[in-house]
Amino acid sequence: MIFERPAGPDVQLVSHCATDGDEVPQLRDKVVRIEKAMLEMPQVEIPPRHFFAKGLYAREITIPKGVLATSAIHLFEHIDIIAKGDISVLTDEGVKRIQAPATFVSQPGLKRIGYAHEDTVWISIIACEERDLEKIEETLVVGSYEEFALAQKRMEGQAWPLLSRQ
């Protein structure tokens, strides 16, 4: 994930990115272009907290107020919880403002960019028996839409990875 603190007291970047009628390829292109521009800006460290239970992996981050954040692309559906805060998020579906408390199912293939209007606690819960964080990341997320398409083809007809330990 990329995190940066934009200049200026109130950033409207996310809310002005999507326009009515944009198709998924145009929205994805906007997300990629914004992320590329974000890489040129000062970065903010947001350490994740990791939790494990039988068959579940949870990742929690706290996005500080005023920070613009971008996500990896998940290969599988999972549950997201906004436990605290207020964030505007740009995805394939356009811009959505999400205020805590909120719980929703995230579909595979989404890359998000979010602007935190307030300190925001975001928790992702994923079906997974693995406890090695490197293996989890290698198996559950990718960095680009091209990698997502290749992974989808590679996994056709296969069982959900990391659900049963060898």
C-alpha positions, -999 to +999 in steps of 0.1 A: +000+000+000+011+035-006+003+063+019+010+100+015-001+132+031-012+156+004-004+193+007-031+217+017-057+215+044-085+198+024-078+175-005-106+170-030-086+147-053-107+116-047-141+132-048-133+149-081-117+119-098-147+100-110-174+114-132-208+100-140-207+075-169-171+064-165-167+028-174-145+004-153-115+007-176-115+045-173-119+044-135-091+018-132-069+041-154-076+070-130-067+049-100-034+038-116-025+074-126-033+088-092-012+061-075+017+069-099+015+106-089+013+096-052+046+078-055+063+111-062+049+127-029+061+123+007+051+089+021+035+082+055+043+050+074+012+031+085+022-001+102-005-029+099-016-050+129-021-087+121-045-111+138-050-148+133-078-172+142-086-207+129-092-202+092-090-164+094-064-137+089-073-101+098-052-070+089-059-037+106-045-002+096-052+032+110-051+058+082-045+093+098-067+122+090-056+140+058-038+109+043-044+096+008-039+058+007-039+032-021-045-006-018-032-037-034-056-057-055-071-087-037-075-119-056-104-132-034-135-117-018-131-108+018-148-087+045-138-051+052-148-032+084-145+005+089-144+004+127-137+041+131-135+072+110-147+087+077-130+080+043-138+087+007-128+058-016-124+057-054-128+022-069-141+006-101-175+016-088-167+053-085-164+074-053-180+063-021-179+080+012-178+055+040-183+064+077-179+041+106-193+018+116-195+000+082-190-036+072-191-048+036-179-076+013-151-066-011-150-083-044-118-095-060-100-072-085-106-039-068-078-013-063-088+015-041-076+050-033-090+066-002-088+100+014-092+099+052-114+128+064-109+116+100-085+090+115-099+058+100-095+022+112-098-002+083-099-040+090-098-067+063-108-102+072-097-130+048-103-168+049-068-181+054-050-208+075-015-195+066+004-175+093+035-165+073+028-129+063+050-131+032+032-162+019-002-146+026+007-115+006+022-136-023-010-156-025-038-131-018-029-098-034-012-084-065+000-050-075-015-045-109-046-053-130-023-072-154-011-094-125-047-099-114-058-111-149-029-136-150-036-149-115-073-153-124-064-175-154-038-195-134-064-202-106-093-213-128-109-244-114-086-245-083-096-245-047-092-214-025-055-212-015-042-211+020-073-226+035-059-260+046-024-264+060-002-291+046 
